[in-house]
Amino acid sequence: PPSAESMSAWLNALRKRHAKEFAILQKHAKEAVKERERREEIERAAHEAEEERRLEAIAKRRKELLESLPEEPPKDGTLDVVTIALRFADGKQSGGQRRFLSSTPMGTVFNWVDAMFEMERETITLTTMNGQSSFEWEEHADTTLQEAGIGRMTGLRVLHKKKEETKEEEETQQVPSQ
């Protein structure tokens, strides 16, 4: 059996070695935390920059949409003029009424909602007040108001699509065709 002195020396050497290894492990753990925080900061900054670019693009698009809206037809009682009033999910109606020619595409109505009320046209659904007809940008942009069955005085509800629906649409558009 080893002597007490040799056992004591061995235990001291073992403690020192373990203390050094533990210090190295702590140093690596701190470095890993700092690296993770650095990566998260870079990702957050990239996400913020991307979001800022997206919002700038939306603002530019809305300005262009507003400028591209056709002149509002006069209120002279002609048969080919359609008046559309909007009702939003929160119940507000302020400024949500405009006249269009019956030959105007539904896309123009979506552009009006996007530009004037800052609701992205791809994320909304317009439904008639009785709920019998529903219109979405992707499907009805080229359909004229007359073809859509919109009468001379029509109220439309503006509803936001659920997040799952818009995500599914984005995913199907991003799938590469083979």
C-alpha positions in Angstrom: 0.0 0.0 0.0 1.2 3.5 -0.7 2.3 5.7 2.1 0.2 8.6 3.5 2.6 11.2 2.0 2.4 9.7 -1.5 -1.4 9.4 -1.2 -1.6 13.0 -0.1 0.7 14.2 -3.0 -1.4 12.1 -5.4 -4.7 13.6 -4.2 -3.3 17.2 -4.3 -2.0 16.6 -7.9 -5.4 15.1 -8.8 -7.3 18.1 -7.3 -5.0 20.6 -9.2 -5.6 18.7 -12.5 -9.3 18.6 -11.9 -9.4 22.3 -11.0 -7.5 23.2 -14.2 -9.9 21.0 -16.3 -12.9 22.5 -14.5 -11.6 26.0 -15.3 -11.1 25.1 -18.9 -14.6 23.7 -19.1 -16.0 26.9 -17.5 -14.0 29.0 -20.0 -15.4 26.9 -22.9 -19.0 27.2 -21.6 -18.6 31.0 -21.3 -17.2 31.2 -24.8 -20.1 29.1 -26.1 -22.6 31.4 -24.4 -20.9 34.4 -25.9 -20.8 32.8 -29.4 -24.5 31.9 -29.1 -25.4 35.5 -28.1 -23.3 36.9 -30.9 -25.0 34.6 -33.4 -28.5 35.6 -32.0 -27.5 39.3 -32.3 -26.4 38.8 -35.9 -29.7 37.0 -36.7 -31.8 39.6 -34.9 -30.1 42.4 -36.8 -30.5 40.6 -40.1 -34.2 39.9 -39.3 -34.7 43.6 -38.4 -33.0 44.8 -41.6 -35.1 42.3 -43.6 -38.3 43.5 -41.9 -37.3 47.2 -42.5 -36.8 46.4 -46.2 -40.1 44.6 -46.4 -42.0 47.5 -44.8 -40.2 50.0 -47.1 -41.3 47.9 -50.1 -44.9 47.7 -48.8 -44.9 51.5 -48.3 -43.5 52.1 -51.9 -46.1 49.6 -53.3 -49.0 51.3 -51.4 -47.9 54.7 -52.8 -47.8 53.3 -56.3 -51.2 51.6 -55.8 -52.7 54.8 -54.6 -51.4 56.7 -57.6 -52.6 54.0 -60.0 -56.2 54.0 -58.7 -58.6 55.2 -61.4 -60.4 58.4 -61.0 -63.6 58.0 -59.0 -66.7 58.2 -61.3 -69.1 61.0 -60.7 -72.2 60.5 -58.7 -74.6 61.1 -61.6 -76.7 58.0 -61.4 -75.4 56.2 -64.5 -76.0 52.5 -64.5 -72.4 51.3 -64.9 -71.2 52.9 -61.6 -70.9 50.7 -58.5 -70.6 52.1 -55.0 -68.7 49.9 -52.6 -68.8 50.4 -48.8 -66.4 48.5 -46.6 -66.9 47.0 -43.1 -63.9 46.0 -41.2 -63.6 43.3 -38.6 -63.3 45.9 -35.8 -66.6 47.5 -37.0 -65.0 50.7 -38.4 -66.3 52.2 -41.7 -64.5 55.5 -41.8 -63.6 56.4 -45.4 -64.5 53.0 -46.6 -66.8 54.0 -49.4 -65.9 54.6 -53.1 -67.4 54.5 -56.5 -66.0 52.3 -59.3 -67.1 51.5 -62.9 -68.7 48.1 -63.1 -66.0 47.1 -65.6 -63.3 47.7 -63.0 -61.4 44.6 -62.0 -61.7 43.3 -58.4 -58.0 43.7 -58.2 -58.5 47.5 -58.2 -60.8 47.2 -55.1 -58.1 45.1 -53.4 -55.5 47.7 -54.3 -57.8 50.4 -52.9 -58.1 48.5 -49.6 -54.3 47.9 -49.5 -53.4 51.5 -50.3 -56.0 53.4 -48.2 -56.4 51.1 -45.2 -52.9 49.5 -45.1 -54.1 45.9 -45.2 -52.0 43.8 -47.5 -54.2 42.6 -50.4 -52.8 39.1 -50.2 -53.8 38.7 -46.6 -57.5 39.7 -46.8 -60.7 38.3 -48.0 -63.6 40.4 -49.2 -67.1 38.9 -48.5 -70.5 40.2 -49.2 -72.5 41.2 -46.2 -74.8 38.2 -46.5 -71.7 35.9 -46.8 -72.8 34.4 -50.1 -69.8 35.6 -52.1 -66.2 35.7 -51.1 -63.3 37.2 -53.0 -59.5 36.8 -52.7 -56.8 38.6 -54.5 -55.2 35.5 -56.0 -58.4 34.2 -57.5 -60.4 37.3 -58.3 -58.0 40.1 -59.2 -59.0 40.0 -62.9 -62.7 39.5 -62.4 -64.7 42.6 -63.1 -67.2 43.9 -60.5 -70.0 43.1 -62.9 -68.8 39.5 -63.4 -68.4 39.1 -59.6 -72.1 40.0 -59.2 -71.4 43.2 -57.4 -74.5 45.4 -57.5 -74.8 49.2 -57.7 -74.6 49.6 -53.9 -72.7 46.8 -52.2 -71.2 46.4 -48.8 -68.2 44.2 -48.4 -66.6 42.8 -45.2 -62.8 43.0 -45.0 -61.5 39.9 -43.2 -57.9 39.0 -42.5 -57.0 35.5 -43.6 -55.8 33.2 -40.8 -52.0 33.0 -40.5 -52.1 29.2 -41.3 -53.8 29.9 -44.6 -51.3 32.5 -45.8 -48.3 30.4 -44.7 -49.7 27.4 -46.6 -50.1 29.5 -49.7 -46.5 30.8 -49.4 -45.2 27.3 -48.9 -47.0 26.0 -52.0 -45.6 28.9 -54.0 -42.1 28.2 -52.9 -42.1 24.4 -53.7 -39.9 24.0 -56.8 -41.5 22.3 -59.7 -39.8 19.3 -61.2 
